[in-house]
Amino acid sequence: MRFIISENRINDLVIKYLNKTYDINNIHWTYGMDDNYDEDENSVEVYFGDYGDGEEFFRWYNSGYFVVKCDRCPLLDMDTDIKENLTNLFGNKWEEPFKEWVKTHFNLDVKTIE
Protein backbone atom coordinates (compact mmCIF):
# COMPACT_ATOMS: atom_id res chain seq x y z
CA MET A 1 0.00 0.00 0.00
CA ARG A 2 1.31 3.44 -0.93
CA PHE A 3 0.61 6.65 0.92
CA ILE A 4 0.82 10.13 -0.51
CA ILE A 5 2.12 12.69 1.96
CA SER A 6 2.15 16.41 1.20
CA GLU A 7 5.48 18.24 1.14
CA ASN A 8 4.55 20.30 4.21
CA ARG A 9 3.67 17.15 6.13
CA ILE A 10 6.93 15.38 5.24
CA ASN A 11 8.91 18.51 6.19
CA ASP A 12 7.14 18.58 9.58
CA LEU A 13 7.80 14.87 10.03
CA VAL A 14 11.52 15.28 9.30
CA ILE A 15 11.82 18.25 11.69
CA LYS A 16 10.02 16.32 14.46
CA TYR A 17 12.35 13.37 13.89
CA LEU A 18 15.44 15.58 14.04
CA ASN A 19 14.25 17.30 17.24
CA LYS A 20 13.47 13.98 18.90
CA THR A 21 16.61 12.16 17.73
CA TYR A 22 19.27 14.85 18.14
CA ASP A 23 19.35 16.49 21.57
CA ILE A 24 20.29 20.07 20.75
CA ASN A 25 21.57 20.48 24.32
CA ASN A 26 24.22 17.82 23.65
CA ILE A 27 25.29 19.21 20.28
CA HIS A 28 28.23 21.61 20.31
CA TRP A 29 30.27 23.46 17.73
CA THR A 30 33.61 25.12 17.25
CA TYR A 31 35.19 27.06 14.42
CA GLY A 32 37.52 25.09 12.21
CA MET A 33 41.21 25.87 11.97
CA ASP A 34 43.20 27.34 9.11
CA ASP A 35 46.69 26.18 8.09
CA ASN A 36 48.22 28.24 10.92
CA TYR A 37 45.89 26.64 13.51
CA ASP A 38 43.97 29.87 13.93
CA GLU A 39 40.17 29.88 14.14
CA ASP A 40 38.59 30.15 10.72
CA GLU A 41 35.05 31.53 10.77
CA ASN A 42 34.53 30.09 7.28
CA SER A 43 34.28 26.57 8.72
CA VAL A 44 32.43 25.10 11.68
CA GLU A 45 32.66 21.63 13.24
CA VAL A 46 29.44 20.41 14.86
CA TYR A 47 29.66 17.40 17.18
CA PHE A 48 27.94 15.45 19.95
CA GLY A 49 29.47 15.35 23.43
CA ASP A 50 32.92 16.71 24.20
CA TYR A 51 35.29 18.02 21.54
CA GLY A 52 37.81 15.34 20.60
CA ASP A 53 35.93 12.62 22.49
CA GLY A 54 32.55 13.14 20.87
CA GLU A 55 31.05 12.06 17.59
CA GLU A 56 31.11 14.38 14.58
CA PHE A 57 27.70 15.42 13.27
CA PHE A 58 28.71 17.64 10.36
CA ARG A 59 31.17 20.21 9.10
CA TRP A 60 30.03 23.45 7.51
CA TYR A 61 32.10 25.41 5.01
CA ASN A 62 31.53 28.89 3.63
CA SER A 63 33.03 29.93 0.29
CA GLY A 64 35.84 31.84 2.06
CA TYR A 65 37.25 28.54 3.31
CA PHE A 66 38.29 27.40 -0.16
CA VAL A 67 41.10 28.86 -2.27
CA VAL A 68 39.00 28.65 -5.43
CA LYS A 69 35.38 29.73 -5.70
CA CYS A 70 32.98 27.06 -4.49
CA ASP A 71 29.56 27.31 -6.15
CA ARG A 72 28.16 24.70 -3.75
CA CYS A 73 28.80 26.85 -0.66
CA PRO A 74 27.68 27.17 1.99
CA LEU A 75 28.40 23.46 2.07
CA LEU A 76 27.53 20.96 4.78
CA ASP A 77 29.61 17.75 4.93
CA MET A 78 27.66 15.22 7.02
CA ASP A 79 28.65 12.13 8.93
CA THR A 80 28.06 9.26 6.49
CA ASP A 81 26.08 7.07 8.91
CA ILE A 82 23.71 9.88 9.85
CA LYS A 83 23.20 10.83 6.22
CA GLU A 84 22.50 7.21 5.24
CA ASN A 85 20.06 6.82 8.12
CA LEU A 86 18.10 9.93 7.09
CA THR A 87 18.07 8.78 3.46
CA ASN A 88 16.84 5.32 4.45
CA LEU A 89 14.00 6.88 6.47
CA PHE A 90 12.97 9.75 4.21
CA GLY A 91 14.58 9.22 0.79
CA ASN A 92 15.92 12.55 -0.48
CA LYS A 93 13.05 14.45 1.18
CA TRP A 94 15.04 15.12 4.38
CA GLU A 95 17.56 17.56 2.90
CA GLU A 96 15.47 20.76 2.72
CA PRO A 97 14.00 20.38 6.22
CA PHE A 98 17.48 19.56 7.52
CA LYS A 99 18.78 22.81 6.03
CA GLU A 100 15.99 24.66 7.89
CA TRP A 101 16.83 22.80 11.10
CA VAL A 102 20.53 23.75 10.82
CA LYS A 103 19.57 27.39 10.19
CA THR A 104 17.24 27.40 13.20
CA HIS A 105 19.64 25.78 15.67
CA PHE A 106 23.07 26.93 14.46
CA ASN A 107 22.29 30.03 12.38
CA LEU A 108 24.17 28.52 9.42
CA ASP A 109 22.84 28.79 5.88
CA VAL A 110 23.24 25.65 3.78
CA LYS A 111 23.11 25.41 0.00
CA THR A 112 24.57 21.93 -0.53
CA ILE A 113 24.68 18.78 1.60
CA GLU A 114 27.38 16.21 0.89
N, C-alpha and C positions, 0 to 999 in steps of 0.2 A: 504494500500500500504506500502510495506517495502522498506527501503533504505539501501544500504550497504555503509558504510563509512570506509575508510582506517584508520588504527591505527594512522598514522601521522596526518591525518585530524582531528580525534576526539581529539587527544592530543592538537593540535592547538586551536580547539574550546573551550576546557576546559580552557586552559591558557588565551585566550581572555576573556572568561566569568569571570574568577577570577580577571583579571586586571580591567575589567569594573565594577565589583560588589564590590570589596574590595579596597577602596582607601588606597594605601600603605602609603600615607602621614598622615593618621589618624589611622594607626596601630602602636602600641608601644609595647615594651617588657621590662621585668625586670627579673633578675635572681630570682629563687625561694629561699626559706629559708630552712635551715636545722633545726634540733630540738632546736638549741641554738639561732635561729633567725639571723643567719649569712647567707650572700649570699652563695648560692650553685650553682656553675657553671655547675653542672650536671642536672639542671632543669631550664627551662625558661617558663615564663608566657607571652603569647602574647594576647593583648586585643585592643579593639577599644576605643578611647576617653581617658579619664583620669583614672589613676590607682585608683581603689576602686569605682569610679563612672561609669566606662565604662563597656562594655560587653566583656566577655571572648571569645576569638577566639579559642585558643588551648593552651595546655601545652605540653612541650617537655621534655623528660627525657632521659638522657644518662645512660649507665649501672652503672656508679659510684654512681648514686642516690640510688640504691637499695642495701639492705644488702646482698641478694643472687644474683647470676648471673642471668641476664635477657637476654635470647636469642632473645627477640623481640626488643631489644634496638638497636639504638635509636628509641624511642617510641613517637608517637604523639597522645595525648588524645584530641579529638576535641569536641567542643560544639555540643550537640546532634542535635539541630535544623539545624545548618549549614550542618552537616554531612548528615542528612536526606534530606535536600534540594538538595545537590549535587547528592545524590543517586537517588532521584526522577527524576532529570534532565538527568543524564548521566549513570545510572546503576552503576556498579562497575568500569567503565572505567575512572572515575575521579581521582582515587587514585594515579596512577603513575605520571600524569601531576601535581597533587597537590604537590607531593614530590619534583618535579623539581622546582615548584614555591616557595616552602618554602626554598629550597636550594638557589635559586637565590636572594630572598628578605631578608632572615634572616641568611643565611650561616649556616643552620642547616641540617645535614643529617638525613634522616628518613628511617627506615627499615619497621616499622609497624605503621598503623593508627588504632586507636581504637575509 
